[in-house]
Amino acid sequence: MDRIYFDHAATTPLDEDVLNKMLPYLRECYGNPDSPHGVGRSAMHAVDDARDTVAGLIGAKPNEVYFTSGGTEADNWALIGGARAQKAKGKTRVVVSSIEHHAVLAAAEELQKEGFSITYLPVNEGGRVALSDIRAALSDDVGVVALMAANNETGVLQPVREAAALAHKNGSLFFCDGVQAAPYMPLNVRDWDVDMLSFSAHKFYGPKGCGVLYIRGGVKMERLVAGGEQERGLRGGTVNVPSVVGLAAAYSKNVATMYASNEKIQRLRNLFLSEIMPLGGVTVNGDQTQTLPSVLNVRFAGVRNEEFLLNMDLRGVCVAAGSACASASVKPSHVLTAMGLTEDEARSSVRFSFGKNNTEEEILRGAALTKEIIERLRKFS
Ligand SMILES: *Cc1c(COP(=O)(O)O)cnc(C)c1O
C-alpha cells in the first residue's frame, strides 16, 4: 500500500518543475556567484533573478531580500541581529509570542543569556494573541516584537498587521515569522508593514536548507554569519545557488497556484474531519475561524499521541504530534499548553497537515485507519 503523507507543516516534497529548474545549477552552472569570470557571472545572474522574483512577489526591493540557510537561520537572525542592533539605542527588551516556533523561542533564550529581558505574550484558548496583551507588553525599552503569521502546530492566524502597527507606534521593530503562512497566503511586506519577515523554501515544495529574511531598507541589523561580503556584507558564505533558484521557482509557482490549491486542501481537510468526527471524543484545537486551510490539530480523548503516531506509521501514514523539531522530545506542545490545554490533553493531540498532492482516496483511507487505530487504542487503554 502506498504511503500517505499528512505532515506538510513539517516539510513538503520537492516539486518536479522546481527540481528541473535547479538541475542546471547542480551540474554545468556550478560557478561561485562572487567569482570574476564567466562561470561565476552566470551563477550571479541566476541569484539576481531569484532575488528580483522573490522581491517582486513580496512587495520588497531586491536589496531587502537576504538568502539564508532556511527558516531557522532567518528567525535567529531577525531576532538576535535586530535586538543587538537596537541595544545601541538602550533597548534591551524583546517581546515574543509564547507560541512562536522554537527557532524564535530558542533565539530569545540566547538573547536572555546576553542580558536582554524577554516578555512572552499569552494566547487565548483559540491560540490567538490579543492586541491588548501586545499593548500591555510594550514599553520604551522594547527593541523587537516578534509575532508569527500562522502557527505551525495549529494553523491559527495571528493579527500581524495590527501588531506591527502597535510595535511601530512604540518605536520597536516588528518581525514576522512567515514560514508556515507562506505556502497559503500572499506575503506582502508593505501591506503588513513589517520590518523583517522570514520564510523557507521547503514548506512550499522547494528545497530544504534555503530561506529568506526580508529586512526593510534602512533598518539596522547586526549580522549573524560572519564571513565574506556576500548578501551585502550581512550574511557571509557562498550563496547556495541551486537552492536559491529552487526557492524562487517554488515560491512563484506557489503564488500562482495558491488559490486553487488552498481550495482543494481545505476541502480535503474538511472531508477528513467529517470522516473522523463519528469517533466521538474528537476536539479540534485552535480557532477554526482564523486558520490555514492545511492544518488540522485534533485531540482524541483517552489516547496518547505517540502511540497513535507509531501505529499510523506502521500502516504507512505520516502524521505528527506537533512541530517536527520538538517531536523527539517528551515535552508536551508549548503551543497547546499556552492555549490552556493540560499536559495530558496536549499529549493526546495530533497534527494532520494536508498538501496539494493529497487525494480524496488518501483522505478516506487515512481517516479509516485513524478510526480503526483510535478505537483500538481506546479499548486497550
Ligand atoms: C518550519 C518552520 C520554521 C523552520 O524553518 P526551517 O527552514 O525548517 O529551518 C520556522 N518557523 C515556522 C513557523 C516553521 O513552520
The ligand as an ORCA input file, in Angstrom:
! r2SCAN-3c Opt
* xyz 0 1
  C       9.352     25.059      9.615
  C       9.273     26.323     10.392
  C      10.444     27.024     10.755
  C      11.825     26.494     10.485
  O      12.185     26.549      9.132
  P      13.375     25.627      8.593
  O      13.557     26.070      7.172
  O      12.891     24.210      8.694
  O      14.579     25.894      9.431
  C      10.297     28.214     11.427
  N       9.091     28.709     11.721
  C       7.951     28.077     11.394
  C       6.641     28.691     11.741
  C       8.002     26.857     10.711
  O       6.864     26.232     10.399
*
